[in-house]
């Protein structure tokens, strides 16, 4: 299901800040990005809320009432073309204030 929302040439950049496990470089392609996001969301997220993230459409990921990540996207047509997932706890401090 998630893959149907992704542009075939989607690029996902994940920032773990060397603290949280993240791919070493951007992931490319709907099947690879969809698989990564699906596994990560199932394993690490209890709840989601839709919000603006850095002025882009986004989703705030939470676990035990604590923000564990923010996901923002750039859309072309109705498909996600570029996505950024910030998991670095140092960059999430203001989300948990």
N, C-alpha and C positions, 0 to 999 in steps of 0.2 A: 504494500500500500504506500509506504513512504517513498519508494522509488518513483511512483507515478507523479509525485510533486516536484521532481528534480529534472532540470534540463539535462539532456544527454551529455553535455560538456561541463556540467557543474564542477566547481572547484571548492573544496572545503579546507580551510586553514584552522588548525587546532592549536591553541596556546595553553600549554600545561606549565609553562614557566620553569621547567626542570623539576617541578615539585609533584605534579600529577602526570601520570602516564599519558603520552600523546604521540601521535605519529610524528616522525622526525621531519617530514615535509608534507606539503599540501597533498590531499587526496583528490583524484580526478575521476570523473565519470559517475553516472547515476547509480550503477550497480555497486561500485566500491563505496561511494559516499553513503548510499542508502543502507548498505550492510553495516558500516561502521556506526552510523547514527542509531540504527535500530538496536544493535547490541549494546551500545553505550547507554541509551535511554532506558532500556529494559533493566540493565544492571545497576544503574546509578541514580535513577530519578524516582521520587515518590509522587511529586506533583509538578505541574507546569502552569505558568501564567503568561499570557500574551501581553507584551509591553513594547514600547519603543526602546531600542538599544542603540545608542550612539546615533540617533536620528533615523535609524532603519527599522523596518518591521522585525520583531524579535520575540524570543521566548526566554523566560527566566526559569531555570531548572532548580528545583528544591528537593532537599532530603532532610527529614526531621526538623522542618521549619527553618532551615538554613539554606541560603543560596549557594549552590555548588557549581553553577555555570550559567553563562548567558550565551545565547545563540542568536545571531543576527543574519539577515539575508538580503541579497539584492535579487530582485525578480525581473525576468524578461517575459513579457506576456503573463502567463499564469504559472510559470515554472521558476524554481529557484535556480539562478545561474551562478551566484557566488554565495558562500556562507562562511561565517566565522564563529568558532566555538571557543569561548574563553573559559578555561577551567583553572587557571592560575589563581590560587587563593589570594595572593597579594593584590591582584587586579579586581577582586570581588569584594573587597572590604566595604566600600560604600554601599553595596547592595545589601549588606547585612547590618547596616546601622539602624 
